[in-house]
Amino acid sequence: MSGAGCVFAAATTAELTKGADVLDAVRTAKEYTHRGIVGRISSTAPFDAVWHGQQ
């Protein structure tokens, strides 16, 4: 899975910037990242990519 760590870090940072406490920011980032992994984009590369549009 390509991009999951970066997505998680960016989502956590975004939530913290919006004023969430650390625990809530990480929970939200985990949920967002999980949805992106579930809806991943298949490719011909040896790995799939996180889909940022997953709702």
Secondary structure, DSSP 8 states (H G I E B T S, - for coil): -BSHHHHHHHHHHHHHHTT--HHHHHHHHHHHHHHHHHT-B--SSSS-B--TT--
